[in-house]
């Protein structure tokens, strides 16, 4: 049933042909009018190359395995690695090559022994070595199409004149493979010309999903577009947004990275820091340059890697040389998967690497099959002897070949898994599923085209390629791992992945651990993950750390994952992650600046020092004023009280009392009633006080001025007249206040601007009456006019003998009051920018008013009270003055002042009393 065919030449004796006529057997696609010319040109080139292929490569490795059968399948496997220094093939690949190829042989054995699947039909095979090189695989795969080439042998004769007997090559109805995407792409371009369906077990390049270009290509593994989506979901689940990509040059690596970048752009949230390509033939030091380039964006610790295992190993070695163990966080594609070869002796660098593999299971039946293989029972595998030597590290004896003394001799008694390590390669399941997919398609085709027929009927001889493709795309069966095998309209299998992480400290020995799976959506067990040194916390791979609450993102132009954080300062709060907004005037930002909060409202509290001091002074003043009033009432008819002008004194004391009282209204909590009384009494008390004083000083001044000119007394000097004048002056203030109340009714306001310092934590809203600084000054302005006028009269009356009047005490009172109010102005307006403006101004105003009232009370009335209380003997009636006496005193005073001005000083006896 089996035979090896090491020297099989695709076109024997072609070099003797004088004329070659090529045509494509059976049906060929007629896709354009140029198609015959293209085919003719192609096959003229192929004809010239075929001889070179058979001649040049048969000396390196046997070409193929031939297994006879009713229907033949082709097989493409990377039995050997790419050869060095221009050689087509290199060292043997045990897992990716031999394991996978044996999986196809195992599947054929199972199918041929299954009475339910393809009964009475035997599947054969022609299996070729691709040597992991796309160009070499293309040359080898021409074997699959030779049966479709009809050769004109009419001009060829044997030496005896007989026509030659040319063996008809077997017809391959479908091809299993290839492994690498670049190889599958190259081969698919040839197979589609001859309508030979191809089913790959490992090629995942997204490019192969193009059903227009690769319409005869199918695969039992999902494309890298699913893989890229899985890797993107992993990156997002780990909280990364800034990663680099690393790809081996070629279809697999480049298309995988392109798919990842495209999906990440469409999904958003992940930025690519560096996109580095590993050359197909890297030079010395190339991988060190790659590591240095990746470190240019050292924050991008995550590295998405689509590379072959040789390149992966070189990258890890370069990272270790650069002393960057533990820095890079690799997310590897299925080319890394759960393989041990790329990380051997580099486990510390690879620790924490997250890798993915199409969801798979270990096939127990294959394990039993493979460990039972030996040199005796596996002669159909022409590469098995080479595998045996490599696996057991021994040397088989061959005639004419000298045994290497450094290697032990193979006994043939060695056993796989006993004398060597064995672990089933990850894609074995998919090789078996690919073979079964074609077998099920052939079975369904046989049932439809050959009903009731045993064996291959004429309708299936030959098997029509496009029809078989349709049957392959329609299969749906449970594969070797129990999962369904099916294809979509592009020939792709559904995406099902296992997610691994390489861990060192969670097991007794380093190894890959399943941490999740992906089937259209990600299920990742973060609790099972661990990183360098056994750390359970997920490392960062981000361009910029998240901004703190109250900070906005200022994006870096062109890099949506990178930003600078700017604090929302002053009275701003964070509206969203990119915007700061100013809080409304009645609000201030919260401590974390993510929202606004109401600004606290304050008022002058009674327990504040700014209130206690003025209130204390006012209370003492009220007590003193009350004491004076009580004394005056008690001694109302005594000479001192009568001589002081009782009527105006009571009026003046009332004003002083109101001046003290206004302090409590200024401190009290603002309300409509309080604000109304503030307006009324703020200026009224002072207006009453200074109106009475002005009336007194004016009376004295007029009396003595009139006395200097005549003996006729001036008008309006009686007590009644004085009261009338005083109340007229007071009424001006009252009238102005009532007009103010009528035009602008009193109300309270909350001033948020007055106490709004740079630090919003100190911002306060101040509850106060609607009285601005200007309105306060306007309210006091009339009283100030009265005070200044009174001071002028006091100055003019300073020469009046003190035994006749109160001019001098009033004068001293006014001088002192002016000093107090002159000090008040700079204090009141100089604190306008202070954070405690309201407190300072209120305290300054009330203290100034209390001091002016105290000056008036102390200088005008306390001496009288002192005499009344402590020296009652002086409170007696003296000789009553007549206006004539006043005139004489005025003239005497005038004469005395004139003499002083002339430098003469005479002492005159006092005759006025």
C-alpha positions, 0 to 999 in steps of 0.5 A: 500500500505504501511506497517511498518515491525519493527520485520521483521526477514530475516530468520524466525524460522531458529533456528529450522532447523536441516539442511540448504541447500543454493543455489543462485536463478536464475543466479550467476556469474561464475567467477572462479572455486572456486566461489561455495566454496566461496559462500557456505562459505559466506552464512554459515557465514551469516546464523549464523549471521542473527539470531543475527542481527534480535534479537539484533537490533530490540529492538533499532530502527524499521528496515525498511519501507516497501512499496508494489509494482510490483517492489521493490527498496531497500533504504539505508539512515543514519537515525541515527548517529553512536551510542556511547559506542558500541551501533549501532545507535545514535541520529537522523540525520534530514537532511542527514537522514530524508530529503534524505529518504523522497526524495526517498518516494517523487520520488516514489510518482512522478513516480507512478503517472506519466502515461508516466513513467512505466505505469501500474507498481508500484514501491515499496521499502524496506528502511533501516537505516544504522546508519552511520556505515558500519558493521551495514549497511552490516547486514541490507542489507542482507534483500535485498538478502534474496529472492535469498536464497532458503531454504530447509524446507522439514524437518520442520513440524507444530505441526499438521504435516502440512508443515509451510507456510513461507512468501516469501520475496520481491525481491529487483531489485536495491538499492538506496544508500548508503550515506557514501562511506565506507557504499557503499563499504561494501554493494557493495561487497555483492550486486555484488555477487547477481547481484543487481545494486546499485545507490548511491546519495552521495558516492564519494570515488574514489575507487568506480570507479573501475569497476572490483571490484564494477561493479554493483555500479553506482552513480549520484554524481561525484567521489572524483577524480573530487572533488579533481581536483576541489579543486586543481584548487581552490588552484591554482587559489588562488595562493597557493602552500603549503597546508596541508590535513586532512582526517577522517579515512575511505574510503571517507576521505582517498581516497579523500585525496589520490586522491588530493595528486596524482593529485597534484603530477601529475599536479605539483605546489602544495606541501603537508606540512602535511597529517593528519588523524583523527582516527575513534574513536578520543581520548580526546585531539586528535583534539588539537594534530592535530592543533598543528601538522598543526602549525608545518608548519604554512606557510601552512595555506590552509587545504584541508579537507575530513572529516565528519561533526562531525570531521569538527566541532571538528577541528574548535573547536580545532582551536578556543581553540588554539586561531587560529581564522582566521589562517587556510583557509579551503577548504572543500569537499562535506561532508562540502558543505553548511551545517550549522551544522558543523559551528554552533557557530564557524562561526568566525573560519570557515569564508572564508572557501571554500567548494564545492558541486555537482551542485545542485538545490533546488527542489521546489516540494520536499519543498512543499511535505516535509513541508506538512508532518504531523503525520497524513499523513506520517505514512509510515515513521516509523521514522517520529515521532522521527523526529517530536520530535527532530524538534519541541523539544517536546515529544509525549505521548506513552502508558506506557511512562512517559512524561519528565517534561522538554519537552513540549508535542507535539500537532500534530498541529506543521508545518514544516517550520512554527514552525521550521526552514527548509532548503532543504538538499543538496543531495535531488536532487541526491536522486531523480535523483538516483530513477529516473535513476533506474525507467528510466532503468526499463522503457526502459527495459520494452519497450524492453522486454515487448512490448505492455504488460501492467504491468510486463511480464514474461520476467521481472519476475524476473528482471535480475540484469546484464541486468538492470545494462546495462540499468541503465548505458545507461540512459540519461535524464534531472534530477530534477534540469534540468541537464542531468543524465548519467553515464560513463563506470565506473558508475560515473556521470559527474563532476559538482560542485558549489563552496561556501564560508562562509562569515560573513560580506557580508550579513545581516547574515552569510552564504554560497555564491556561488563564482564559479563552476566547470564543467571540468574546474574552473570558480571562481569569485575572486572579490566575495571572502572575508576572515577573517574580510572582507578582499578582498585580498587573503591570502597566503598559500605558503612555500616560497615567490616568489623571487624578480627580480634578485634572483634565487631559491635554492630549498629545497631538497625534497620539490619542493615548498620550496626554498631560494632566492639568489641574483645574485650578482656581474656581474651576472644576472638572466637567469631563476628562478634557474640560475644566469649567468655572463654578457658578458665582455662588459655588466653589469646587469640591476638594477633588474638583470633580463637582461644585459645592455651595459656598458657605454663607457667613455673617458677623457672629456675636462671639467674634472678636470683631463683634465683641470689642465694638459691642463691649464699647457700645454697651459701656457707652449705653450704660454711661449715657444712661447714667448721665440721663438718669443723673440729669433727670434726677437733678433736672432743676439744679443750676448745672443742668439748667445752665447746660440747656436741658432741652438740647442736652436731652436731644444730644444725649438721645443722639449719643444713645442712638450712636451706641445702639447702631453698633448692635444693629450692625452686628445683628443678623441681616434681615429686612427689619434690621436692614431698614433700621440700619439705614435709619439709625446709621446716620440719625444718631450722629445727625441728632448729636451734631445738629444739637451741637451745631445749634449750641455753637451757632447760638453762642457764636451769634450771641457773642458776635451780636454783642460785639456790635450792639446790645440787641440780642440776636433772634432765635436763641430761646430754648424753643427756637433752638429745638426747632432749629435742631429738629429742622436739621435732623429732619433733613437726615430723616427725609433722605432716609425715607426717600431711600427706603421708598426708592430701594426697599431694604433687603438682604443680599449674599455677596459672593465676590467680596470674600472670593480669594485665590484659594477657593477653600477660603471662599465665603458668601457674606450675608449682609444688607444691601448697603454698599460702601458708598451708600454708607458714606452717603448715609453718614455724609450729612452728619459729617457736614454737620460735624465739620460745620460745628467744628468751624463754629467751635473754632470761631467761638474759641475766644469766648470766655469759658465762664460763659459757655460750652464753646471750648468743650464742644470745640475739643469734642469736635477736634477729637471727633474729626481726628477719629473720623480722619483715622476711620477713612483710610482704615475703612477703605484700605481694607477693601481687598482684605479677606476679612473686609466685612469684619474689619469695616464693620468693626472700624465703623462701629468703633469710630462711632462709639469713640465719637459718641464717647468723646462727646459724652465725656467732654460735654457731660461727664464733668457736669455729672462729676460735679453734680455727684461728687461736688454738689456744693458747686451746683449752686445758683450764681448771679444771673447774667443779662444780655448786657453783661454778655455784651460787655464780656464780648467787648472785653474779649475782643479788646483782649484779643486785639491787644495780644495781636499788638503785643500788649498784655494787660491784666483786667479785673473780672467784672462780669460776675 
